Amino acid sequence: MPGTLETRVDEQEKLDLQAIEINLLTEGIYHHYGFDFRDYSQPSLKRRIWKRIYAEGLSTISGLIEKVLHDPACMERLLLDLSINTTSMFRDPTFYLAFRQKVVPMLRTYPFVRIWHAGCSTGEEVYSMAMLLFEEGLYDRCRIYATDINEAVLQRAKEGIFPISSMKENTSNYIAAGGSGTFSEYYVAKYDYAIFRPSLRENVVFAQHNLVTDASFNHFNVIFCRNVLIYFNSALQERVQKLFLDSFENFGILGLGKKETVRYTSVADNYQIIDDEEKLYRRIR
Ligand SMILES: C[S@@+](CC[C@H](N)C(=O)[O-])C[C@H]1O[C@@H](n2cnc3c(N)ncnc32)[C@H](O)[C@@H]1O
């Protein structure tokens, strides 16, 4: 039932005040710690900030501002909340299948392949791609850079130890992704964990990189940035798309997440579509 004019004005005031507080929080974090969440999409930002407020036993955004700015450990915890690290091996298996069928033949013609996984989280995507490249006989000529804003997830990625409970789903994803070996041969089971073969990360460099504030650091033949841009507003998506454009070798391949696209961005004309459904593109200009 619609409220009175007065209650509606109150509600609007609360929302305005919340927007001011969120703005102060993200500005403070940016100036004090250098992490830039100012252009992250608002609804998801708001949800995660409130989650941290309750977890810290606080009741206002202003309370969180004070705590975060004076307590780096609280910033670490908020960073984990804000950086949404959900991932899995061979996530969207048809993406990997399309990559195998449509991109691998192109890569075979290259003497050396530089790959960037931007926003790699705990590394499942990197290990998945390493298996695929290994099976296609390409791994030895690849140099892979796996980056994320969040140092804690990178640490886990470097270890390559994942819960054994996810191996059933990983195995079926691996098969659906066109895996040509036996998935269980890539890891050793120990208690509740699966320890992946260190050789899968032999050609991988894990490093912290912030897509919002850091510059391009190399030129790549392939860039994966899956399920990261969805958390950014359109101005920030534009910035990151330009960063990728600057980071490509000629005819670089871009792989995005299911809900992401280069369409409707200023770089759309720079790409040719390899697979529209799987969000695989090739830079042509
Ligand atoms: C949902 S996960 C996606 C992981 C993986 N790419 C996948 O598709 O399964 C999003 C990742 O983006 C990272 N991220 C968020 N903002 C970032 C930024 N500004 N720079 C680099 N990585 C960022 C988060 O830390 C998180 O690990």
PDBQT file of the ligand as one rigid body, heavy atoms in Angstrom, charges set to zero:
ROOT
HETATM    1  C1  LIG A 301      33.086 -13.469  -9.830  1.00  0.00    +0.000 C 
HETATM    2  S1  LIG A 301      34.831 -13.551  -9.826  1.00  0.00    +0.000 S 
HETATM    3  C2  LIG A 301      35.135 -14.218 -11.442  1.00  0.00    +0.000 C 
HETATM    4  C3  LIG A 301      36.218 -15.259 -11.425  1.00  0.00    +0.000 C 
HETATM    5  C4  LIG A 301      36.487 -15.939 -12.749  1.00  0.00    +0.000 C 
HETATM    6  N1  LIG A 301      36.951 -15.024 -13.750  1.00  0.00    +0.000 N 
HETATM    7  C5  LIG A 301      35.253 -16.660 -13.230  1.00  0.00    +0.000 C 
HETATM    8  O1  LIG A 301      34.636 -16.255 -14.215  1.00  0.00    +0.000 OA
HETATM    9  O2  LIG A 301      34.877 -17.667 -12.611  1.00  0.00    +0.000 OA
HETATM   10  C6  LIG A 301      35.263 -11.835 -10.011  1.00  0.00    +0.000 C 
HETATM   11  C7  LIG A 301      36.713 -11.541  -9.676  1.00  0.00    +0.000 C 
HETATM   12  O3  LIG A 301      37.026 -10.216 -10.118  1.00  0.00    +0.000 OA
HETATM   13  C8  LIG A 301      37.922  -9.656  -9.195  1.00  0.00    +0.000 C 
HETATM   14  N2  LIG A 301      37.879  -8.190  -9.302  1.00  0.00    +0.000 N 
HETATM   15  C9  LIG A 301      36.913  -7.334  -8.882  1.00  0.00    +0.000 A 
HETATM   16  N3  LIG A 301      37.275  -6.066  -9.103  1.00  0.00    +0.000 NA
HETATM   17  C10 LIG A 301      38.502  -6.117  -9.699  1.00  0.00    +0.000 A 
HETATM   18  C11 LIG A 301      39.403  -5.133 -10.170  1.00  0.00    +0.000 A 
HETATM   19  N4  LIG A 301      39.116  -3.855 -10.062  1.00  0.00    +0.000 N 
HETATM   20  N5  LIG A 301      40.578  -5.539 -10.715  1.00  0.00    +0.000 NA
HETATM   21  C12 LIG A 301      40.876  -6.862 -10.807  1.00  0.00    +0.000 A 
HETATM   22  N6  LIG A 301      40.066  -7.852 -10.379  1.00  0.00    +0.000 NA
HETATM   23  C13 LIG A 301      38.889  -7.475  -9.828  1.00  0.00    +0.000 A 
HETATM   24  C14 LIG A 301      37.414 -10.159  -7.842  1.00  0.00    +0.000 C 
HETATM   25  O4  LIG A 301      38.405 -10.086  -6.835  1.00  0.00    +0.000 OA
HETATM   26  C15 LIG A 301      36.994 -11.589  -8.193  1.00  0.00    +0.000 C 
HETATM   27  O5  LIG A 301      38.010 -12.499  -7.893  1.00  0.00    +0.000 OA
ENDROOT
TORSDOF 0
